[in-house]
Amino acid sequence: MKDERAAEISHIFSILHKWGVHTLGELAALAPDELGARLGPVAVRLWEQANGRATRLLQLVRPTEIFAEQLEFEHEIETAEPLLFVLRRFLEQLNLRLGALYFVAQEITLEMTFADKSRYEHRFHIPDPTNSLEILFRLLQTHLDTFRADHPIVAVGLAAQANQPARQQFHFFETPLRDPGRLHETLTRLTGLLGRERVGTPILEDSHRPDAFHLEAFSWELAPAPNDLPMMIGPAFRRFRAEFLPSCDETVMARQGPYLASGDWWDEKKWQRAEWDLELADGVVCRVQERAGGWEVEGMYD
C-alpha cells in the first residue's frame, strides 16, 4: 500500500516538473480545484501541505511498562532477614502497579550483586500467574532458605513479567490443581533438600527390568493420555525402595516361582534375577528376589 502511494506521488511530481513547478511556492500558487481536477485528490493533499493547511492526527504510542525495583545498600547484607524485608517492600510496590493495570505476574526475576562485583540471577516461573503478595513472597523465601553466597550483598533487584489473568477451559473430567503455588513451593523445598537430580517425574524406560525408570524435570503441562491404556487385572503391586526394605520373619504358607528374567545381555548393565511370590502366615502376599546371600523383599500385593 505504501509502495503504491509513493509511486503515485512520484508520478505527480514528474507531471509538475513538466509544468515548470519545481518549488513549494510554485505548487502553493496553483489553483487547488483545477489541480485536483487534473491530478486527483493526492495532488490536492500535496497542495494543502505546501500551504500549511494539512492536518494529521498524532498516533499515540504508549511506552512499554517496566515492572522492576532496585536498591543499592548503604551497608553490606550478610543475612536473609534484611534482604527478605526489602524484597517484600519490592513486591508490595510491584503488586500495586500490576493491580492498577489489571495484570498479574507470570515470572519474577531476582538479581543480586555481591561485594566482589559478581552477580546472581534467578528466574521464577509462576505456574498459576498471580499478584498475590503472600504467594510471591513465599516463592522468594523458599528459594533463599537454601541459597548460600561467598560474599555479602551490596545491591538487589526484582522484576516482574506481566500478563493478563489466565483463563483456561477444562474438559468435562479434568480439574485444575487446587493450589499450584503451594505445589511449586513444595517442589522448590524438595529440590533444595534433595538436589535437582532427585526431584522430578518418573518416566518408565524401554526395558523389561523391574522398576526401570528415570526422573525428568517436572512439567506443569500434562501430556495427553493415550487412548489404548491396558486394563488393570488383578491386585496392585506395591514395590519397595531399596532403602526402605522391610524385614520378614513370617512363616511361608505357599509359594509360586521361580520367575526367571534377564536382559541387556549386550551391555555392561546386564541383569538377571529369579523372583518368587510368597503367601505368609498373616495373609500377606509378597514378592521376593533370590540373591546369592539370601532373599530380598521386592514388594507386596494390595
Helices and strands as residue ranges (DSSP letters): H 2-19, H 24-28, H 32-39, H 41-50, E 67-77, H 80-100, E 104-114, E 119-130, H 133-145, E 153-163, H 180-194, G 196-198, E 201-204, E 213-216, E 237-239, G 242-244, E 252-263, E 271-280, E 285-291, E 294-301
